[in-house]
Every structure is written in C-alpha cells, then in structure tokens.
Amino acid sequence: MSPNDPIAPVTDTPAERVLEFSDNRLLIDLCGPYDQYLAAVEKALEIQIVRRGNLLSLHGDASATEQASVILNALYARLEGGRGVEPADVDSLLRMGNSAAGTGVRAGDQIEMPISTGIEIQTRKKRVEPRSAAQKAYVQSLFDNELVFGIGPAGTGKTYLAVAVGVSMFISGKVDKIILSRPAVEAGERLGFLPGAMEDKVDPYMQPLYDALNDFLPGKQLAKLREEKTIEIAPLAFMRGRTLANAFVVLDEAQNATTMQMKMFLTRLGKGSRMVVTGDRTQIDLPRGVPSGLADAERLLKAIPKISFNYFTSKDVVRHPLVAEIIEAYEAEAEHR
C-alpha cells in the first residue's frame, strides 16, 4: 500500500468492504470517543462497522458501504492534514454528501466527499473552517464584499462565521474596530423592566455575540478591547447618528429590525468598513403588522451588484443534528399550510 493512499480496499464484495489504515493513532481519532463517530456512520447509512486492529470492516448494502468508505476516507485525510475531527464534521459529511451539490448522503447516491473547503479563518484562540458549500461561499463573500447579507435558519453559522471573519480582519489590521449589534426585541415574551445600568439591561439581548467573541479571543484581551471600545457590543438603537469607518460591523437577528431601523443601520457604513447583516425570516418577533426590515432590504437591494446575498438551508446546520431535523419539520409544516 502506498503511503500516500491511507485507506486501501482489501476486500470488496456486495456484503463487505474492508479498509486498512496506515496510522493506528489517527484511526483512534477517526473512530472517536467510545467509537461514537463510527456509530454515527453506522446509524446514518444502516450498516455495521467492525474494527480489527488497523482494519475497519463495513457490512451492509454495497452502495451504503461505498459511501461510508468515502466518508471515512475524507475524515482520515483531514486528520492526516493536521485537522481535528469533531462530531459536527462527521454529521456535516453525512448530511451533506457532496458539498458542492449540497445533497445529503443516502443509499444509492454517488458522492465525492470533500476533504476541506479550502478556506480557513484564523483567530487568537482557534482556526475556523466553513463546513459546507454555502458557508464557504458566505465566508468568501465576507472577505470580498463591503456589504453582505446572510439569511437562513438558526444554527447555520451566519453570525459565528461573521464574527470570526471580523476578529481575523481586526487581528490582521484590515479594520480598526469590531462593532456588533442586534435589535433589543424579546422573543415572544414580555420580560418587563430589567434592573441595573443600561449595560445590565441590554446584556441579555447581546449574549449570543459575547459567546461568539469568547470563542475567538482570550478573556483578558477581550475585556481590554471592550474597555478601550475597540470592540463594541450595542443595541441597534445606539447606532443612530454614527458613521462607522474602518470597522467590521455585524447586525445580528436583523429580521427583528424595522424598515426604518434597517435603513438607519445600512446608511452608517463609512470608509474602510465592512458590514454584515444576518437574520432568519422565519423567526420574526416584531409586533403583528410591523414589516421586517430584513425582508424590505432584500427586496430593495438585491439588484445592487456590490451587495452580496447568501442563503442557508437546514442542510447547513452545524449545531446538534436534531436542529436540522426540527427545522425541516417546521418547514414541511409551513409548506402544507
């Protein structure tokens, strides 16, 4: 077996396919804690995987075992390239199959599994890589365009990737500030008056943005940058009257911005700045009868060439696998209404 061919089919019959791995340490990582990655592949493709030393024996439908071997090959190659494998990587490959086509892996499909999307975002704490074709196109747009819209369901990485790119650009000196904002709109509940100073009142609405930043920057550095106002996290209402120059600006949960708020925000764009607007059209929390500024912006600005619109579906979900199924169930119900 060539050292450049990490997985070689030793046996190939309709009932069994045996794969040999050259590095037993990487094989352990491929199998996952308590073989949970192998179990995920078994369950998704309805096959059985038996490990013997540095061999994996795949039993089941010939098409399914072929697909499983391609998935395992991609994951092993990822490990050989120095990248780790996480549950989300396994789930992404299982659900998406050919990332360029955006199709799911099912028995009977012919797929060519991608090893890497070829785009990485370097932050202070971790390296971030888009996990799907839609995410790859979105990240590329974030680097290439001054105004980008990311529209799709929860859990597809719209805000997370935008903040990662913002941190990367800040670290490399392409922007001087990071400004993160979202409308302070309650999700169907009336929480009443919150105690404390203004920052205490708005912090609960901004928590998802704090969570993303904490993933990319050390705590002490983040605290220092916030104290210096190099990184700002503020409600959308605080943007009025400002010109945001040389900054990376993100508006999260934009479906909850009114038309006037959206116009106000978009016209804050200054020289040397990048602006990202993310939202989910299915989760509008505005009062009944108040139109969403995200929908209006999409309708009015889509014809402008320098503005990039990027769309995500349940196939791009990178949270728990159940999230994708929940989104698909609600989408199916909406279609039948």
Disulfide bonds with the S-S distance in Angstrom:
none
